[in-house]
Amino acid sequence: MNNYKISMLIIMILLASLLVACNAGSNENNESMNHEAETKDDQKSNSQDTSTSDDKEIATEIKVEDGRTQPVFSHEDAIVETVYIQSPVDSDNDGEKDLIYADIMRPKATQDELKVPAVYVMSPYFEGLNEIEFHDVDVELDGKPFGKVQDKFRGKLDDFLVPRGYAMIEAHAPGTGLSEGCPSIGGDSEVAAGRAVIDWLNGKAKAFDENGDEVKASWSTGKAGMMGVSYNGTIPNALAAEGVEGLETIIPISAISNWYGYYRANGLVVAPEGYQGEDADVLAKAVLTRENPETCSDAIDSLVKKQDRDSADYNDFWDKRNYTKNANNVKASVFIVHGLNDWNVKTSQFSQWWGALSKHDVPRKLWLHQGGHGGVSRKRGEEWYSTMNKWFDHWLYDVDNGIMDTAMVEIERENNEWKAYEDWPGNDPEVSKLHLNLGSEGKPGLIGENKSNNKAKSYTIVDDSSLVAKDLIKNLEESNQHRLAYVTTKLKESVRISGRPIVNIHASINQSETNLTALLVDYNKGSGEIVTRGWMDPQNRKSLSEPKDVVSGKTYKLQWNLQPDDYIFEAGHQIGLVLISSDYNYTLRPDPGAEITVQADGAFLTLPVVGEMKTSD
């Protein structure tokens, strides 16, 4: 390795140490892909670790009781080391292969004969975030907050797993922190860097210490598991889709499986919740925390061009970041955890991934909770840690503990009780095709199995992008030109939907471009709650990659999907569908005035209903 490069790396480490000291005790980053915040006390309370340091120093092998490895190794005396793993690519075009910074913590006994598997997290967030500007969506925008540098091994996974006989690896993603290279936001260089860490564990890649001396992972069994929340869980999905040898299992939590679906929807630019104006290039600039970031200016410019924010069409850039299409390569088992109310990494991300894995019979498990973006460490506490413990033990230590005989799917229901299911979507939901019957004079129309005899022929929605969806679903008894609403009569019994709702309408538009938004709403005594939503660009009515012009006044058949969900509408409630144009919190916000004229004929809603749907007459 070049001596100059080693010297620079040493200087970078010293600077990072100073930053860590200045920012000790900082909170987790507040960013669009924020990873799960678990406190050290949370972790310790679930580790059931009562051994003293002296007790653990004598441990030379793992101990298994009740199907789980036990905390017999000292966390305090664990070996901590730093290596620079050589990626096979030169993403910053400096003439040398990227070196990926990684911190490792492993049981002290590995300095002798003990060999252990590794649980590995690669993150772009370990050194915080830059303050950057978002894309303009015709409103005043705030910069993304600067994230503080984080301590190494912050007492989360490491103090749970290392005492149980695992090595813990934290690697900085390319172009972030102390790693070389440039961010590619799910692209080839990121995948290659992530793979290099596992290859090093198996003797297939080189790594160096701060002095430039080669370091081998002689302590490694060659088996690795990956886990993480949000972006940190997305990288495991990407590596699993490559079929990386040695990657035995992954636990992606609130993770992306298709980057197009993170920043786009049916041909529209759609933001992650709370981050209007973010896109792949914005995220890349935020995580570009390496020394000499100007080195990556060409890479950032390439992201700007290839993401094609202007058209929002599906192209090769997005196709390379669609991991679901490579599910046939997956060799690792997959334990997915996702929030049913996650509007950052939306539910289509787990749904598409789960469906693709199912087609190829990948060993898998799914937990769906009622929260938003993040995991279940606080919601399910001891059961989460026990299950994670057994999962890693089974796949990385070959412990026969029956974890794969437990329920494949568990869902936290609306009353916060967890229920087991055989698979997802639930019990082959029957697709219910419900007619959308126009109401009179802007009043709500009827959702039902039959067409009504209402004489209304059409209704025109006028876009006003300054209006917020949660307000547009209110006061259905009042006429409102900015929405078109439909409701069922009151439900006689509770109705569970499990899967993806689909909307079909025939409509004309008075201009060549506009937004279309559908909101599925749970109404009870006049009050509404948005259950799920979906968006569409009418130009992409036939194809995500090949748009077709919209001719003003011409009627088109338009079909689009909403985000998948698993939701129970209670008896006495009404199921509502509200159509609007722009969705203030998610879509671009054009000047007001677009008109969408929806025809009475050919409008229906497809709901994935489990069981029967009975409404009052």
C-alpha positions in Angstrom: 0.0 0.0 0.0 1.3 3.5 -0.8 3.2 5.1 2.2 1.6 8.5 1.5 -1.9 6.9 1.6 -1.1 5.2 4.9 0.1 8.6 6.4 -3.1 10.2 5.3 -5.1 7.5 6.8 -3.3 7.9 10.2 -4.1 11.6 10.1 -7.7 10.9 9.3 -7.9 8.5 12.3 -6.5 11.2 14.6 -8.9 13.8 13.4 -11.8 11.4 13.8 -10.7 10.6 17.4 -10.8 14.4 18.2 -14.3 14.7 16.7 -15.5 11.8 18.7 -14.1 13.3 21.9 -15.8 16.6 21.1 -19.1 14.9 20.4 -19.2 12.3 23.1 -22.7 11.5 24.3 -24.4 12.7 21.1 -27.8 11.4 20.1 -28.5 9.3 17.0 -28.5 11.1 13.7 -31.7 12.7 12.6 -31.6 11.9 8.9 -34.0 10.5 6.3 -32.6 7.1 6.6 -32.1 7.3 10.4 -31.0 4.0 11.9 -32.5 2.5 15.0 -31.8 4.2 18.3 -31.3 1.6 21.0 -29.7 2.7 24.3 -26.9 0.9 26.1 -29.3 0.2 29.0 -31.9 -1.3 26.6 -29.3 -3.7 25.3 -28.0 -4.7 28.7 -31.4 -5.2 30.2 -32.1 -7.8 27.5 -28.7 -9.6 27.5 -29.3 -11.3 30.9 -25.6 -11.0 31.4 -24.7 -11.5 35.0 -21.2 -12.9 34.6 -18.2 -10.9 35.9 -15.2 -9.9 33.8 -13.1 -12.5 35.7 -15.7 -15.2 35.0 -15.6 -14.6 31.3 -11.8 -14.4 30.9 -11.6 -18.2 31.4 -14.1 -19.0 28.6 -12.5 -20.6 25.6 -15.6 -21.9 23.7 -19.2 -20.9 23.3 -21.9 -22.2 25.6 -25.4 -23.1 24.4 -28.4 -23.4 26.7 -32.1 -23.5 25.6 -31.0 -23.2 22.0 -29.2 -20.0 22.5 -25.5 -19.0 22.9 -24.9 -17.6 26.4 -22.8 -14.5 27.4 -19.7 -16.3 28.6 -17.1 -14.0 27.0 -16.0 -10.7 28.4 -17.1 -7.6 26.5 -14.7 -5.5 28.6 -11.7 -7.5 27.6 -12.7 -8.0 23.9 -10.1 -7.4 21.2 -10.8 -4.2 19.3 -8.9 -3.6 16.1 -9.1 -1.5 12.9 -8.4 -2.7 9.4 -8.6 -1.3 5.9 -10.1 -3.8 3.5 -9.3 -3.5 -0.2 -12.3 -3.3 -2.5 -11.9 -4.6 -6.0 -12.9 -1.2 -7.5 -11.4 2.3 -7.7 -14.6 4.4 -7.4 -12.8 7.7 -6.8 -10.5 7.2 -9.8 -7.3 7.9 -7.9 -5.5 5.0 -9.5 -5.7 2.8 -6.5 -8.4 0.4 -5.3 -10.6 1.8 -2.5 -9.7 0.9 1.0 -12.8 0.3 3.3 -12.4 1.3 7.0 -13.7 -1.3 9.4 -13.7 -1.6 13.2 -13.7 -5.1 14.7 -14.6 -6.3 18.2 -14.1 -10.0 18.9 -13.8 -12.3 22.0 -10.4 -12.3 23.6 -10.3 -16.1 23.2 -10.0 -15.6 19.4 -6.3 -14.6 19.9 -5.7 -18.3 20.7 -7.7 -21.0 18.9 -11.3 -19.9 19.1 -12.8 -19.2 15.7 -16.1 -17.2 15.5 -18.6 -16.0 12.9 -19.1 -12.3 12.4 -22.2 -10.0 12.5 -21.4 -7.1 10.3 -22.9 -3.7 9.7 -21.9 -1.4 6.9 -23.2 2.1 7.2 -22.7 5.5 5.5 -23.6 7.2 8.8 -20.8 6.4 11.3 -19.2 9.8 10.8 -22.4 11.8 10.7 -23.9 13.8 7.8 -23.1 17.0 5.9 -25.5 19.9 5.8 -26.8 20.0 2.3 -29.6 21.5 0.3 -32.6 19.6 -1.1 -34.1 19.9 -4.6 -36.7 22.6 -4.9 -40.3 21.4 -4.9 -41.7 25.0 -5.1 -41.6 25.6 -1.4 -39.0 26.9 1.0 -36.8 24.0 2.2 -34.5 23.5 5.2 -31.1 21.9 4.9 -30.6 18.4 6.1 -29.3 18.5 9.7 -25.6 17.8 10.4 -25.2 14.5 12.2 -22.6 14.2 14.9 -19.8 11.7 14.8 -20.6 8.5 16.6 -18.4 6.5 19.0 -17.2 3.1 17.9 -19.2 0.2 19.2 -21.8 2.2 21.0 -23.0 -0.6 23.3 -25.8 -1.8 21.0 -25.2 -5.1 19.2 -21.6 -5.5 20.3 -22.3 -5.9 24.0 -25.1 -8.4 23.2 -23.3 -10.5 20.6 -19.6 -10.4 21.5 -20.1 -12.1 24.9 -22.1 -14.8 23.1 -19.2 -15.7 20.8 -19.5 -13.4 17.8 -17.2 -10.9 16.2 -18.8 -7.5 15.5 -17.8 -5.5 12.5 -18.7 -1.9 11.7 -17.5 -0.8 8.3 -17.8 2.7 6.8 -19.5 2.7 3.4 -17.4 4.0 0.4 -16.9 7.7 0.4 -18.0 8.0 4.0 -16.1 8.5 7.2 -12.6 7.0 7.0 -13.3 4.9 3.9 -12.0 5.8 0.5 -14.1 5.8 -2.7 -17.3 7.6 -3.5 -21.0 7.0 -2.5 -23.0 5.4 -5.2 -26.3 5.0 -3.2 -26.9 1.3 -3.7 -24.7 1.1 -6.8 -22.0 -1.3 -7.9 -19.1 0.2 -5.9 -21.1 0.1 -2.7 -21.9 -3.6 -3.3 -18.3 -4.4 -4.2 -17.1 -2.8 -1.0 -19.6 -4.6 1.1 -18.7 -7.9 -0.5 -15.0 -7.3 0.1 -15.5 -7.4 3.9 -17.0 -10.9 3.7 -14.4 -12.0 1.2 -11.7 -10.9 3.6 -13.3 -13.1 6.3 -12.9 -16.0 3.9 -9.4 -15.2 2.8 -10.4 -13.9 -0.6 -9.5 -10.2 -0.1 -6.7 -8.3 1.5 -6.8 -6.0 4.5 -4.1 -3.8 6.1 -3.5 -2.2 9.5 -2.7 1.5 10.1 1.0 0.7 9.3 0.2 -0.8 6.0 0.9 -4.4 7.1 -1.4 -7.1 5.8 -3.9 -8.5 8.3 -5.6 -11.8 7.9 -8.9 -12.8 9.6 -7.4 -16.0 11.1 -10.0 -15.9 13.8 -13.0 -16.1 11.4 -15.1 -19.2 10.6 -15.9 -17.6 7.3 -19.5 -17.3 8.2 -21.1 -13.8 8.3 -24.5 -12.3 9.1 -25.5 -8.8 8.4 -28.2 -6.6 9.9 -29.1 -3.0 10.2 -31.9 -0.4 10.0 -32.8 1.6 6.9 -29.7 2.2 4.7 -27.8 -0.1 7.1 -30.3 -2.8 6.3 -30.4 -2.0 2.6 -26.8 -3.0 2.0 -27.4 -6.5 3.3 -30.3 -6.9 0.8 -27.9 -5.8 -2.0 -25.2 -8.3 -1.0 -27.7 -11.1 -0.5 -29.0 -10.5 -4.0 -25.5 -11.0 -5.3 -25.3 -14.4 -3.7 -22.1 -13.5 -1.8 -20.4 -16.7 -0.5 -20.0 -16.6 3.3 -23.1 -14.4 3.8 -25.3 -16.9 5.6 -28.1 -14.7 6.9 -29.4 -11.1 7.0 -31.8 -9.1 9.1 -32.9 -6.1 7.1 -35.0 -3.7 9.3 -37.0 -0.9 7.5 -34.8 -1.6 4.5 -34.9 -0.8 0.8 -35.1 -3.6 -1.8 -35.7 -1.3 -4.8 -34.3 2.2 -4.8 -36.7 3.3 -7.5 -39.6 2.7 -5.2 -37.8 4.7 -2.5 -37.6 7.9 -4.6 -40.2 7.3 -7.2 -43.7 5.9 -7.7 -45.3 4.9 -11.0 -43.4 7.6 -12.9 -43.6 10.3 -10.2 -40.9 11.8 -8.0 -42.1 10.9 -4.5 -40.2 11.9 -1.3 -39.5 9.8 1.8 -41.7 11.1 4.6 -40.4 14.3 6.0 -37.7 14.9 3.4 -39.3 16.7 0.5 -36.7 17.3 -2.2 -34.4 14.5 -1.3 -33.1 12.2 -4.1 -30.2 9.9 -4.6 -27.7 12.8 -5.3 -28.9 14.6 -2.2 -28.3 11.6 0.0 -24.9 11.0 -1.6 -23.8 14.6 -0.8 -25.1 14.2 2.8 -23.0 11.0 3.4 -19.9 12.2 1.6 -18.0 12.7 4.8 -14.6 11.3 3.6 -11.5 13.4 3.5 -11.2 15.4 0.3 -14.8 15.1 -0.8 -14.1 17.1 -4.0 -12.6 13.8 -5.3 -16.1 12.6 -5.8 -17.5 15.6 -7.7 -17.7 13.6 -11.0 -19.4 10.7 -9.2 -22.0 13.1 -7.7 -22.6 14.7 -11.1 -23.1 11.3 -12.6 -25.8 10.5 -10.0 -27.6 13.8 -10.8 -27.8 12.9 -14.4 -28.6 9.2 -14.2 -31.3 9.5 -11.6 -33.3 11.6 -14.1 -35.4 13.5 -11.7 -37.0 15.4 -14.6 -38.8 12.4 -16.1 -38.8 10.1 -13.0 -38.9 7.2 -15.4 -37.4 3.8 -14.6 -34.0 3.4 -16.3 -30.8 1.4 -16.1 -29.6 3.5 -13.1 -32.7 2.3 -11.1 -32.6 -1.2 -12.5 -29.1 -1.8 -11.1 -30.5 -0.8 -7.7 -33.5 -3.1 -7.9 -32.4 -6.1 -5.8 -35.8 -7.9 -6.1 -35.0 -9.0 -9.7 -32.0 -10.9 -8.4 -33.8 -12.8 -5.7 -32.9 -16.1 -7.5 -29.3 -15.5 -6.4 -30.1 -15.3 -2.7 -28.3 -18.0 -0.7 -28.7 -16.3 2.7 -31.7 -16.7 5.0 -33.7 -13.4 5.5 -35.4 -12.1 8.6 -37.4 -9.0 7.6 -38.7 -6.5 10.1 -40.8 -3.5 8.9 -43.2 -1.0 10.2 -46.7 -1.0 8.7 -46.7 2.8 9.2 -43.3 3.4 7.7 -43.6 6.3 5.2 -39.9 6.8 4.9 -39.0 3.3 3.6 -42.5 2.5 2.4 -44.2 -0.9 2.8 -43.7 -1.8 -0.9 -40.0 -2.3 0.0 -40.7 -5.3 2.3 -43.6 -6.5 0.2 -41.7 -6.8 -3.1 -38.7 -8.4 -1.4 -40.8 -10.9 0.5 -42.7 -11.8 -2.6 -39.5 -12.3 -4.6 -37.9 -14.4 -1.8 -41.0 -16.5 -1.6 -40.9 -17.4 -5.3 -37.4 -18.8 -4.8 -38.2 -20.5 -1.5 -35.6 -18.6 0.4 -35.6 -19.5 4.2 -37.3 -16.4 5.7 -39.2 -14.8 8.5 -41.2 -11.6 8.7 -42.2 -9.3 11.5 -44.6 -6.4 10.8 -45.2 -3.9 13.5 -47.5 -0.9 14.0 -44.7 1.6 14.2 -43.1 3.8 11.6 -39.4 3.8 10.5 -37.3 1.5 12.7 -37.3 -1.8 14.5 -38.9 -3.5 17.5 -36.2 -3.5 20.1 -38.3 -1.3 22.4 -41.6 -2.5 21.3 -40.9 -6.2 21.8 -37.9 -6.1 24.1 -36.8 -9.5 25.4 -38.6 -11.5 22.7 -36.8 -9.5 20.0 -33.4 -10.2 21.5 -34.2 -13.8 22.2 -35.4 -14.3 18.6 -32.4 -12.5 17.1 -30.1 -14.6 19.3 -31.6 -17.9 18.1 -31.7 -16.7 14.5 -28.0 -16.0 14.4 -27.1 -19.1 16.4 -29.0 -21.3 14.0 -27.6 -19.8 10.8 -24.0 -19.0 12.0 -23.4 -21.7 14.6 -25.7 -24.4 13.2 -27.5 -24.6 16.5 -30.6 -26.8 16.1 -32.9 -24.6 18.2 -36.2 -24.8 16.3 -36.2 -21.2 15.2 -37.4 -22.2 11.7 -40.3 -24.2 13.2 -41.8 -21.0 14.7 -44.4 -18.9 12.8 -43.0 -17.6 9.5 -45.0 -14.3 9.9 -45.9 -12.3 13.0 -47.9 -9.1 12.9 -48.5 -6.6 15.6 -52.3 -5.9 15.3 -54.0 -2.6 15.9 -54.5 -3.4 19.6 -50.7 -3.9 19.9 -51.0 -7.7 20.4 -48.9 -9.9 18.2 -50.5 -12.6 16.1 -48.9 -15.5 14.1 -49.7 -16.2 10.5 -48.6 -18.9 8.0 -47.5 -16.4 5.3 -48.0 -13.0 3.9 -50.2 -11.7 2.3 -52.6 -13.5 4.7 -54.4 -16.6 3.7 -54.5 -15.9 -0.1 -56.7 -12.8 0.2 -59.6 -12.7 -2.2 -59.4 -9.8 -4.6 -62.6 -7.8 -4.1 -63.5 -5.6 -7.1 -65.6 -2.8 -5.7 -67.4 -0.3 -8.0 -66.7 3.4 -7.4 -70.1 5.1 -7.9 -70.1 8.9 -8.3 -72.0 11.0 -5.8 -74.2 14.0 -6.6 -72.9 17.6 -6.6 -69.5 16.7 -5.2 -70.9 14.6 -2.3 -69.2 11.2 -1.5 -70.0 8.4 -3.9 -70.7 4.8 -2.9 -68.2 2.0 -2.8 -70.0 -1.3 -3.4 -70.2 -4.6 -5.2 -72.9 -3.2 -7.6 -73.2 -0.1 -9.8 -75.6 2.5 -8.7 -78.2 4.3 -10.8 -76.9 7.7 -10.0 -77.2 9.9 -13.1 -73.9 11.8 -12.5 -71.6 11.3 -15.5 -68.3 12.8 -14.4 -66.6 14.9 -11.7 -63.7 17.2 -12.1 -60.9 17.5 -9.4 -59.0 20.8 -9.4 -55.4 20.5 -8.2 -54.1 22.8 -5.4 -50.7 21.5 -4.3 -50.8 23.7 -1.2 -53.5 21.6 0.4 -52.6 18.7 2.7 -54.1 15.3 2.3 -55.1 14.9 6.0 -57.3 18.0 5.5 -58.8 16.9 2.2 -60.2 13.7 3.7 -62.3 15.8 6.2 -65.9 17.0 6.1 -67.1 14.6 3.4 -70.6 16.0 3.7 -69.3 19.3 2.2 -68.5 19.7 -1.5 -64.8 20.2 -2.3 -63.5 20.7 -5.8 -60.0 19.5 -4.8 -61.0 15.9 -4.1 -63.3 13.1 -5.2 -64.5 10.9 -2.4 -66.2 7.5 -2.1 -67.2 5.5 0.9 -68.8 2.2 1.7 -71.8 1.9 4.0 -71.0 0.9 7.5 -69.3 -2.5 7.9 -71.3 -5.2 9.6 -68.2 -7.0 10.6 -64.5 -6.2 10.8 -62.6 -6.5 7.5 -58.9 -7.3 7.1 -57.0 -6.3 4.0 -53.6 -7.9 3.4 -51.7 -6.8 0.3 -51.8 -4.1 -2.2 -55.0 -2.1 -3.1 -55.4 -1.0 -6.7 -57.4 1.9 -8.2 -58.9 2.0 -11.7 -60.5 5.1 -13.3 -61.2 6.6 -16.7 -60.3 10.2 -16.7 -59.2 13.2 -18.9 -56.7 15.9 -18.0 -56.5 19.4 -19.1 -52.7 19.6 -19.4 -49.9 17.3 -20.4 -48.5 16.6 -16.9 -50.1 16.3 -13.5 -50.0 14.2 -10.3 -52.5 11.6 -9.3 -52.9 10.5 -5.7 -55.3 7.9 -4.1 -55.9 7.7 -0.4 -57.5 4.7 1.3 -59.2 6.0 4.5 -60.8 4.5 7.6 -63.8 6.6 8.5 -65.6 6.3 11.9 -68.3 8.8 12.9 -67.1 11.4 10.5 -63.5 11.2 11.4 -61.0 9.8 8.9 -57.6 8.2 9.2 -55.4 7.6 6.1 -54.5 3.9 6.0 -52.4 3.9 2.8 -51.9 5.9 -0.3 -50.4 5.7 -3.8 -49.3 8.0 -6.7 -49.1 7.9 -10.4 -47.9 10.0 -13.4 -50.6 9.6 -16.2 -47.8 9.6 -18.8 -46.6 6.3 -17.3 -50.0 4.6 -17.6 -48.5 1.9 -19.9 -44.9 1.7 -18.8 -42.5 2.9 -16.1 -39.7 3.3 -18.5 -41.5 4.5 -21.7 -43.9 7.4 -21.0 -46.7 8.3 -23.5 -48.0 11.8 -24.0 -51.2 12.9 -22.5 -53.5 14.8 -24.9 -55.7 17.4 -23.2 -59.3 16.4 -23.0 -58.8 12.8 -24.1 -60.1 10.1 -21.7 -57.6 7.5 -20.6 -57.8 4.3 -18.6 -55.6 4.8 -15.5 -54.6 2.2 -13.0 -52.2 2.5 -10.1 -51.4 0.7 -6.9 -51.3 2.0 -3.4 -48.7 1.0 -0.8 -49.4 -2.5 0.5 -50.8 -2.9 4.0 -52.2 -5.3 6.5 -55.0 -3.5 8.2 -58.3 -4.3 10.0 -61.3 -2.0 9.5 -63.5 -2.4 12.5 -67.2 -3.2 12.4 -69.3 0.0 12.2 -66.5 1.9 10.3 -66.6 2.8 6.6 -63.9 2.2 4.0 -63.2 5.4 2.0 -61.3 6.2 -1.1 -60.3 9.9 -1.7 -58.8 10.9 -5.0 -56.7 14.1 -5.2 -54.0 15.4 -7.5 -50.8 16.6 -5.7 -49.9 15.1 -2.3 -48.2 18.0 -0.5 -46.0 15.9 1.7 -44.8 13.5 -1.0 -45.1 14.7 -4.6 -43.8 17.7 -6.4 -45.9 20.7 -5.9 -46.9 22.3 -9.3 -48.8 25.6 -9.7 -52.5 25.0 -9.0 -55.1 24.6 -11.7 -54.7 21.1 -13.3 -58.1 19.5 -13.8 -58.7 15.8 -13.8 -62.2 14.8 -15.0 -63.1 11.3 -13.7 -65.8 9.5 -15.6 -68.6 7.6 -13.8 -68.1 4.4 -15.8 -65.1 2.1 -15.4 -64.1 3.3 -11.9 -63.4 0.6 -9.3 -61.2 -0.3 -6.4 -59.6 -3.6 -5.9 -59.1 -4.6 -2.3 -57.1 -7.6 -1.0 -59.7 -8.8 1.5 -59.1 -11.7 3.8 -62.4 -13.5 4.3 -65.7 -11.7 3.5 -66.7 -8.0 3.4 -70.2 -7.4 4.7 -71.7 -3.9 4.7 -75.1 -2.6 5.8 -77.7 -2.1 3.1 
